[in-house]
């Protein structure tokens, strides 16, 4: 049976008492350094750029480090910083809203106009649109005589994130909006019963590029209109963009899942869209600006709070889908230690993949003695591999980060090296 992640925090909570205990078995630094150096060489990482740090948390003892302060591309372990900033800003119980407004409701159940206002929910999905339509039907609404208005003004207009592949051609885009659903990836390519030809962007108002919707607000409005039709609520007018006027009446306020659940979806499955939505929500919350740049300023504030110098990192986005982000293993372990000591510590740990069990780690560590004993975030780009999180060995919690860049071997080889390093550290703690 896998030990629940709250055990990690339980052991950490007695840290002040542990400082007065007799020392745990001493780690042979020379032997450990030599063995891990051999691991790096065996797996072809001795010529690459590597930043590693592992700290035993009960005594705050550094078990192993290698260029721990060297800043490298963290890939999707960047999502740890975004998650922690979101927990710090909103709290685990926070929910994000989507609102529906109308005006001039007649006794016959007709509305003159209808507005959909998005407040940046990262997890609005089809089932929730259906529920919203059903709720309007229960209010006696039968028809909308005028337009269906979209209000996505909570975020400012931005160009999508375009991530270049090895050839320099854009192969991935992240498009965010204050009003989006289904993570901005279509469940099917059907609009109001008409199938879209992916090769012909002109076949829809919101074309698909790299299987991403390039106009999320309009796409969501079309889906809402279809959900309304399924409840026999007709909308006679077109879809238009307009801010909700002060005279409009709030008909429905739909709240998302709790932030703790959203972060679990973000980290276990490394969802880039959720990360970038949260980044812009952070910008609104702290600076009143629904822009990625404002969100990055919040990430910087979070790093400053845990004692990271602003001159020793680089931030480009919140998901890690970038060649420009730079963090070190020491910065990641410091962030994780801070989080574990915070009120949301258990929620963060629960959001991480469990080695050999679920998320992006479900196929790794399958035959390892560490299966079920590691909670971590993975990160992978071309010539970039990262793993950062927590490990529990003999009731001893360890925080760790392993970043590797610029290697010439395949990703599976690097992942085997990460496993071997953690297994070697675990053996020392058991000895």
Secondary structure, DSSP 8 states (H G I E B T S, - for coil): ----THHHHHHHTTHHHHTTS-------HHHHHHHHHHHHHHTT-TTSEEEEEEEETTTTEEEEEESTT--B--GGGHHHHHHHHHHHHH-TT---EEEEEEE---TTSEESEEEEEE---TT--HHHHHHHHHHHHHTT--EE-S-EEEE-TTS-----EEEE-TTS-EEEEE---SS--GGG--SSSEETTEE--TT-GGGSSS-EETTEES-HHHHHHHHHHHHHHHTT-EE-S-EEE----TT-EEEEEEE---HHHHHHHHHHTT-HHHHHHHHHHHHHHHHS--SHHHHHHHHHHHHHHTT--TTS-B---SSS-SSS-BB-HHHHHHHHHHHHTSTTHHHHHHHSEETTTSGGGTTSSTTSTTTTSEEEEEEEETTEEEEEEEEEETTEEEEEEEEEES-SS-HHHHHHHHHHHHHHHHHHHH-
